[in-house]
Amino acid sequence: MIRYLFYLVLFLCSFALTACSSHDQTEPKTPADTQPEQTQTSNHTEQTENQTDPNNSNTENTPSEDLESAPQKDNMKYAIQDVELNSGYRMPVLGLGTWTLSDDEAEDCVYFAIKTGYRLIDTAQYYGNEKGVGKGIKRAIDDGIIKREDVFVTSKIMPGNYSSPDDSIDESAKKLGLDYIDLMLIHQSGSHDEQVYQALAKAVKRGIVRSIGISNYYTSSEFERMKNAADIVPAVVQNENHIYYQNTELKSYLKQYNTVVESWYPLGGRGHTKDQFQNETIVRIADKYHKTAPQIILRYQIQSGYIAIPGSSNHEHIAENYDIFDFELTGNEMQEILNLDKGIRYENW
Ligand SMILES: NC(=O)c1ccc[n+]([C@@H]2O[C@H](COP(=O)([O-])OP(=O)(O)OC[C@H]3O[C@@H](n4cnc5c(N)ncnc54)[C@H](OP(=O)(O)O)[C@@H]3O)[C@@H](O)[C@H]2O)c1
């Protein structure tokens, strides 16, 4: 009888164990398991095509799958936050543009942007707000948010300042309240632009500027003319650049010099943003990632290798434009946006 009871207990225990382990196997483990089959298949395809993270061995939880269900807010995995220039200095790939901002607005927005995480600020002598930009940076330094070396500051000089370009560059640094300017560009072409570019090269030797470049030069021959004017190759070409005008040929040409294209009007500029934000390809991709149209456009910019400096005087927009480091566009999506290029500029300078 005792022996019979012993076998009965043994049988019951083994039955209970089997039931537990089969329950483990049927429980869904990953978000992917809970998604419709078709979505999973297309995501896997996109992930294979994209292949931007060869070191990622975590196949259970692929980026595309995460994004399809819910964007991961604090994931900095896709961050491409700075690039090395041909000058040897590193430049952030996303910054704040300050054109049309008054001194007061510039101070406020630059301070807010730095607090948000921005480390690149774009200004110019022509904008008349170098003092405001400098004040915003100083406030951020005084408040212990950054040190001087944490922020990358760009200004620009006009070719018309050819008669005393050294003084003009020094004046910019003084207005900005900085010992050195990270990047100084010649603002546009003009009859004495080569002389001014030579002064920029001299400013690097004088230690007042670290990297130099050119702005509003759209062809390889214009680039070569400026490059040959001095013994420093431009580190950056800052041009009108957005989904409808992508400087594709110039960008490929500049690769041999490690020169980066920086986009002004990355969102189309004042008066043209709707044209860009309502583009149906952009809207569809934005819906997929639960992002806004400007965020998709800016993500495209940095993922393509451009540096983007969206301008804004609105804190919400400034924060929104910086929130693009938690997702990645697929190869197909990058190609779709590349195909939007019509070779059409809004401006003619
Ligand atoms: N080298 C050159 O010749 C040159 C020429 C032009 C510009 N730039 C530089 O490039 C920067 C960028 O160009 P940009 O400022 O003229 O044009 P942009 O960045 O393409 O567009 C600025 C416009 O977009 C709006 N905006 C920004 N973020 C937004 C968002 N998240 N949602 C909705 N609207 C948004 C801004 O309005 P809110 O203020 O309301 O946000 C503003 O009207 C300039 O600020 C300047 O630093 C250089």
The ligand as an ORCA input file, in Angstrom:
! r2SCAN-3c Opt
* xyz 0 1
  N      24.938     80.627    -45.061
  C      23.809     81.165    -45.451
  O      23.738     81.886    -46.460
  C      22.560     80.896    -44.673
  C      21.308     81.245    -45.215
  C      20.173     80.970    -44.465
  C      20.279     80.360    -43.231
  N      21.516     80.046    -42.704
  C      21.641     79.389    -41.396
  O      20.878     78.194    -41.430
  C      19.923     78.204    -40.393
  C      18.691     77.448    -40.821
  O      17.991     78.138    -41.810
  P      16.627     78.911    -41.517
  O      16.526     79.140    -40.058
  O      16.582     80.081    -42.386
  O      15.551     77.900    -42.055
  P      15.012     76.478    -41.522
  O      15.800     76.011    -40.369
  O      14.890     75.586    -42.696
  O      13.536     76.847    -41.104
  C      13.279     77.747    -40.079
  C      11.764     77.837    -39.980
  O      11.276     76.582    -39.525
  C      10.455     76.765    -38.396
  N      10.650     75.596    -37.542
  C      11.792     75.157    -36.974
  N      11.573     74.018    -36.313
  C      10.263     73.730    -36.452
  C       9.437     72.679    -35.986
  N       9.929     71.693    -35.242
  N       8.124     72.687    -36.319
  C       7.609     73.688    -37.089
  N       8.351     74.710    -37.567
  C       9.666     74.726    -37.250
  C      10.923     78.044    -37.763
  O       9.873     78.664    -37.072
  P       9.930     78.891    -35.457
  O      10.919     80.003    -35.213
  O       8.530     79.243    -35.130
  O      10.365     77.610    -34.851
  C      11.303     78.869    -38.991
  O      10.147     79.484    -39.545
  C      19.695     79.693    -40.128
  O      19.056     79.925    -38.905
  C      21.099     80.194    -40.224
  O      21.811     79.933    -39.049
  C      22.639     80.289    -43.432
*
